[in-house]
Amino acid sequence: MPDMFHHKPINIIYTGVAGTGKTYRLLQIAKEYTDYLPKTNHEDLLVQLLQELSWRKVVCLIFLEFQSKKQDLVKVPELVNHEFYIAKASLNARDNHLRNTAWTVLQTHSPTDSKTVVSKNRASQAYFDKDHSGAWYLLPDSLTLLEDLSQQLAEFQQAQRDCHKSQGQHFSQQRFSMVSFHQAYGYEEFVEGIRPVMTTSHSHKDSHIQANNMPAQMSYAIQEGAFLKLCQRAANDPEQRYAVLIDEINRANVSRVFGELLSLIEPDKRAGMQNAMTVNLAYSGRSFSLPANVDIYATMNTQDHSLAPLDMALRRRFRFVDCPPQPELLPIISLSTKAQTDDAVETIDLSKLLMGLNTRITQMLGSEAQLGHAFLWSVSTLEQLQVALSEQIIPQLAQAAGGQVVVLQYIFKDEPQSLSAQFIQDHQALIDHGASHHMDSQNNNAAQHPMFSGQNAFMTQSMTTGNYRINTDLITKTGEFAKPFVYQRLYD
């Protein structure tokens, strides 16, 4: 029996807050379970066709290729300049006397009673003869002897057509299955379930009627889910490793999704292992054991507390790998129009910005509310930073803080700042201090901005939620928020 247990099965869950690259890790892991097949180009096909052929067979092949194009007569220059002939010479490292080789092959394999060919050395089997114009042709009697060669030519021509069709395509074989869990995901999609199948039926006497005229009937059949299909592939290919990649494993009821297979995923309970287990599947009733060459990788968002028991159910079956934010991966934005600048005043260091935010987020909301580096991963300009803050980062933090203005203003260091430089403004405080006119003026200015044309209601709702309000200057990218200093203050 082949050794399918050359290393222990892998069960890993990557955990962390949103935006720390957990799903990206799964995509990278998928590459390790992908076999990239080399593309077969035209030159490779020629080598495969000609490498083992003698010069006589190569010449015969060229005549057959001309015949496939409805050309029976071939002159020696055409023969010597054919790509088969040139490729064979290259394989044999020949670059001289090629014309003499062609003449020798043709004359040696000509019939003894030829009226146009005079040769002292003739082989026992004739394949070629020449007409009075000097053009050569294949003898009809030789075609039965060239059936194998004709088949090779046909296969080469088909492979050549397939190669042409597949130019630019990527050939790969995937040894993984990737699924995303959600609240409605269940055992039926993952393992097996009974699903409806639409069929048509008809009697023998009206079998000539087209199927699309048949009344549709519904039947129910047991169908395999994504996990079971992959396990069957793995069981039939024990020399290779396979992987199940699960994104957001905490979004579904894991015990319900895995069912009786939850007991089998432990490494020592796989098929062939010391404590191997077999269970009967819920719908089909057939016995099943999990192959030892199936690895399971998953991601879990630690900010989602809706399924707290999940961690306890999977802790001894999986290794948990923490994926913290990596601000060091983020770039520095330059606001200078010059190609290079040494003036730090004209730059925004996204790494320092994220570290500063996360320090204060951890102090106020706990480490599980931190921001992942992916929130700023694609940011390369000030405008993109402004959009990321107003449309992604602030709304997420506001939800985590329950809309508490004091918490949000502490995170963005807004309290000691002037009203115009605050990321988060206290909506109620503005009204209490008689600043409603100022607020209305800001709203009107923003509403007149082309970005908000015809969208006043949406703008007001997006800026003001509960007790906090996003500064309109940040949304319109004007005022203090057009300057780097307002973002630099978030560093510490």
Solvent accessible surface area in square Angstrom, and as a share of the most:
residue,aa,sasa,rsa
1,M,199,0.89
2,P,67,0.42
3,D,91,0.47
4,M,14,0.06
5,F,60,0.25
6,H,100,0.45
7,H,70,0.31
8,K,139,0.59
9,P,7,0.05
10,I,48,0.24
11,N,7,0.04
12,I,14,0.07
13,I,0,0.00
14,Y,21,0.08
15,T,13,0.07
16,G,4,0.04
17,V,9,0.05
18,A,25,0.19
19,G,23,0.22
20,T,5,0.03
21,G,21,0.20
22,K,17,0.07
23,T,58,0.34
24,Y,135,0.51
25,R,87,0.32
26,L,0,0.00
27,L,89,0.44
28,Q,67,0.30
29,I,17,0.08
30,A,10,0.08
31,K,110,0.47
32,E,124,0.56
33,Y,14,0.05
34,T,18,0.10
35,D,39,0.20
36,Y,115,0.44
37,L,92,0.46
38,P,120,0.75
39,K,106,0.45
40,T,56,0.33
41,N,68,0.35
42,H,51,0.23
43,E,109,0.49
44,D,57,0.30
45,L,13,0.07
46,L,15,0.08
47,V,55,0.32
48,Q,127,0.56
49,L,16,0.08
50,L,0,0.00
51,Q,104,0.46
52,E,155,0.70
53,L,15,0.08
54,S,59,0.38
55,W,39,0.14
56,R,50,0.18
57,K,79,0.34
58,V,0,0.00
59,V,0,0.00
60,C,0,0.00
61,L,0,0.00
62,I,0,0.00
63,F,1,0.01
64,L,15,0.08
65,E,17,0.08
66,F,25,0.10
67,Q,52,0.23
68,S,62,0.40
69,K,134,0.57
70,K,185,0.79
71,Q,60,0.27
72,D,85,0.44
73,L,83,0.41
74,V,1,0.01
75,K,95,0.40
76,V,5,0.03
77,P,59,0.37
78,E,71,0.32
79,L,1,0.01
80,V,25,0.14
81,N,107,0.55
82,H,22,0.10
83,E,71,0.32
84,F,2,0.01
85,Y,0,0.00
86,I,97,0.49
87,A,18,0.14
88,K,11,0.04
89,A,4,0.03
90,S,84,0.54
91,L,66,0.33
92,N,65,0.34
93,A,94,0.73
94,R,74,0.27
95,D,124,0.64
96,N,84,0.43
97,H,124,0.56
98,L,37,0.18
99,R,120,0.44
100,N,91,0.47
101,T,23,0.14
102,A,0,0.00
103,W,78,0.27
104,T,81,0.47
105,V,15,0.08
106,L,1,0.00
107,Q,58,0.26
108,T,34,0.20
109,H,31,0.14
110,S,2,0.01
111,P,22,0.14
112,T,114,0.66
113,D,106,0.55
114,S,18,0.12
115,K,180,0.76
116,T,32,0.19
117,V,8,0.05
118,V,141,0.81
119,S,27,0.18
120,K,203,0.86
121,N,116,0.59
122,R,64,0.23
123,A,38,0.29
124,S,127,0.82
125,Q,75,0.33
126,A,22,0.17
127,Y,18,0.07
128,F,0,0.00
129,D,16,0.08
130,K,39,0.17
131,D,39,0.20
132,H,164,0.73
133,S,77,0.50
134,G,29,0.28
135,A,5,0.04
136,W,1,0.00
137,Y,63,0.24
138,L,9,0.04
139,L,31,0.16
140,P,98,0.62
141,D,122,0.63
142,S,0,0.00
143,L,74,0.37
144,T,97,0.57
145,L,97,0.48
146,L,4,0.02
147,E,112,0.50
148,D,113,0.58
149,L,10,0.05
150,S,44,0.29
151,Q,102,0.45
152,Q,67,0.30
153,L,9,0.04
154,A,49,0.38
155,E,101,0.45
156,F,13,0.05
157,Q,42,0.18
158,Q,80,0.36
159,A,34,0.27
160,Q,61,0.27
161,R,125,0.46
162,D,66,0.34
163,C,16,0.10
164,H,142,0.63
165,K,150,0.64
166,S,18,0.12
167,Q,117,0.52
168,G,73,0.70
169,Q,102,0.45
170,H,128,0.57
171,F,80,0.33
172,S,48,0.31
173,Q,86,0.38
174,Q,97,0.43
175,R,19,0.07
176,F,32,0.13
177,S,25,0.16
178,M,69,0.31
179,V,20,0.11
180,S,66,0.43
181,F,6,0.02
182,H,88,0.39
183,Q,144,0.64
184,A,81,0.62
185,Y,20,0.08
186,G,1,0.01
187,Y,16,0.06
188,E,49,0.22
189,E,75,0.34
190,F,1,0.00
191,V,0,0.00
192,E,2,0.01
193,G,0,0.00
194,I,88,0.45
195,R,75,0.27
196,P,76,0.48
197,V,47,0.27
198,M,119,0.53
199,T,57,0.33
200,T,67,0.39
201,S,55,0.35
202,H,91,0.41
203,S,55,0.35
204,H,178,0.79
205,K,181,0.77
206,D,41,0.21
207,S,62,0.40
208,H,151,0.67
209,I,66,0.33
210,Q,119,0.53
211,A,65,0.51
212,N,125,0.64
213,N,103,0.53
214,M,23,0.10
215,P,90,0.57
216,A,66,0.51
217,Q,94,0.42
218,M,109,0.49
219,S,49,0.32
220,Y,143,0.54
221,A,43,0.33
222,I,78,0.39
223,Q,64,0.29
224,E,54,0.24
225,G,2,0.02
226,A,29,0.23
227,F,1,0.00
228,L,0,0.00
229,K,112,0.47
230,L,4,0.02
231,C,1,0.01
232,Q,58,0.26
233,R,94,0.34
234,A,0,0.00
235,A,57,0.44
236,N,129,0.66
237,D,43,0.22
238,P,31,0.19
239,E,105,0.47
240,Q,70,0.31
241,R,21,0.08
242,Y,5,0.02
243,A,0,0.00
244,V,1,0.01
245,L,0,0.00
246,I,0,0.00
247,D,20,0.10
248,E,49,0.22
249,I,0,0.00
250,N,3,0.02
251,R,81,0.29
252,A,2,0.01
253,N,84,0.43
254,V,6,0.04
255,S,61,0.39
256,R,123,0.45
257,V,0,0.00
258,F,0,0.00
259,G,27,0.26
260,E,50,0.22
261,L,1,0.00
262,L,23,0.11
263,S,41,0.26
264,L,0,0.00
265,I,0,0.00
266,E,16,0.07
267,P,26,0.16
268,D,53,0.27
269,K,43,0.18
270,R,0,0.00
271,A,27,0.21
272,G,61,0.58
273,M,46,0.21
274,Q,171,0.76
275,N,76,0.39
276,A,50,0.39
277,M,67,0.30
278,T,86,0.50
279,V,25,0.14
280,N,106,0.54
281,L,3,0.02
282,A,71,0.55
283,Y,83,0.31
284,S,45,0.29
285,G,43,0.41
286,R,97,0.35
287,S,72,0.47
288,F,17,0.07
289,S,38,0.25
290,L,0,0.00
291,P,7,0.05
292,A,0,0.00
293,N,0,0.00
294,V,0,0.00
295,D,0,0.00
296,I,0,0.00
297,Y,13,0.05
298,A,0,0.00
299,T,2,0.01
300,M,19,0.09
301,N,16,0.08
302,T,39,0.23
303,Q,50,0.22
304,D,32,0.17
305,H,123,0.55
306,S,88,0.57
307,L,62,0.31
308,A,73,0.56
309,P,98,0.62
310,L,11,0.05
311,D,44,0.23
312,M,155,0.69
313,A,33,0.26
314,L,0,0.00
315,R,122,0.44
316,R,166,0.61
317,R,32,0.12
318,F,9,0.04
319,R,145,0.53
320,F,42,0.18
321,V,42,0.24
322,D,96,0.50
323,C,2,0.01
324,P,71,0.45
325,P,23,0.15
326,Q,63,0.28
327,P,17,0.11
328,E,117,0.53
329,L,86,0.43
330,L,12,0.06
331,P,60,0.38
332,I,106,0.54
333,I,5,0.03
334,S,62,0.40
335,L,45,0.22
336,S,28,0.18
337,T,144,0.84
338,K,151,0.64
339,A,111,0.86
340,Q,160,0.71
341,T,45,0.26
342,D,155,0.80
343,D,69,0.36
344,A,75,0.58
345,V,95,0.55
346,E,60,0.27
347,T,24,0.14
348,I,0,0.00
349,D,22,0.11
350,L,0,0.00
351,S,17,0.11
352,K,98,0.42
353,L,0,0.00
354,L,0,0.00
355,M,95,0.42
356,G,2,0.02
357,L,0,0.00
358,N,10,0.05
359,T,72,0.42
360,R,13,0.05
361,I,0,0.00
362,T,56,0.33
363,Q,112,0.50
364,M,76,0.34
365,L,49,0.25
366,G,29,0.28
367,S,60,0.39
368,E,76,0.34
369,A,11,0.09
370,Q,39,0.17
371,L,0,0.00
372,G,0,0.00
373,H,13,0.06
374,A,50,0.39
375,F,30,0.13
376,L,0,0.00
377,W,146,0.51
378,S,92,0.59
379,V,7,0.04
380,S,72,0.47
381,T,62,0.36
382,L,31,0.15
383,E,104,0.47
384,Q,78,0.35
385,L,0,0.00
386,Q,5,0.02
387,V,54,0.31
388,A,6,0.05
389,L,0,0.00
390,S,13,0.09
391,E,120,0.54
392,Q,95,0.42
393,I,0,0.00
394,I,0,0.00
395,P,51,0.32
396,Q,49,0.22
397,L,0,0.00
398,A,5,0.04
399,Q,153,0.68
400,A,53,0.41
401,A,2,0.02
402,G,66,0.63
403,G,20,0.19
404,Q,106,0.47
405,V,13,0.07
406,V,100,0.58
407,V,13,0.08
408,L,0,0.00
409,Q,19,0.08
410,Y,91,0.35
411,I,0,0.00
412,F,0,0.00
413,K,64,0.27
414,D,0,0.00
415,E,112,0.50
416,P,115,0.72
417,Q,51,0.23
418,S,69,0.45
419,L,55,0.27
420,S,43,0.28
421,A,9,0.07
422,Q,20,0.09
423,F,0,0.00
424,I,0,0.00
425,Q,0,0.00
426,D,43,0.22
427,H,38,0.17
428,Q,89,0.40
429,A,34,0.27
430,L,12,0.06
431,I,77,0.39
432,D,97,0.50
433,H,154,0.69
434,G,62,0.60
435,A,21,0.16
436,S,48,0.31
437,H,148,0.66
438,H,76,0.34
439,M,20,0.09
440,D,67,0.35
441,S,44,0.28
442,Q,18,0.08
443,N,22,0.11
444,N,84,0.43
445,N,96,0.49
446,A,3,0.03
447,A,22,0.17
448,Q,144,0.64
449,H,56,0.25
450,P,112,0.71
451,M,81,0.36
452,F,10,0.04
453,S,78,0.50
454,G,82,0.78
455,Q,87,0.39
456,N,83,0.42
457,A,86,0.67
458,F,129,0.54
459,M,3,0.01
460,T,61,0.36
461,Q,132,0.59
462,S,44,0.28
463,M,1,0.00
464,T,30,0.17
465,T,69,0.40
466,G,65,0.63
467,N,88,0.45
468,Y,15,0.06
469,R,0,0.00
470,I,7,0.04
471,N,0,0.00
472,T,3,0.02
473,D,28,0.15
474,L,1,0.01
475,I,24,0.12
476,T,11,0.06
477,K,47,0.20
478,T,55,0.32
479,G,45,0.43
480,E,58,0.26
481,F,0,0.00
482,A,52,0.40
483,K,104,0.44
484,P,18,0.12
485,F,135,0.56
486,V,4,0.02
487,Y,0,0.00
488,Q,34,0.15
489,R,23,0.08
490,L,0,0.00
491,Y,48,0.18
492,D,131,0.68
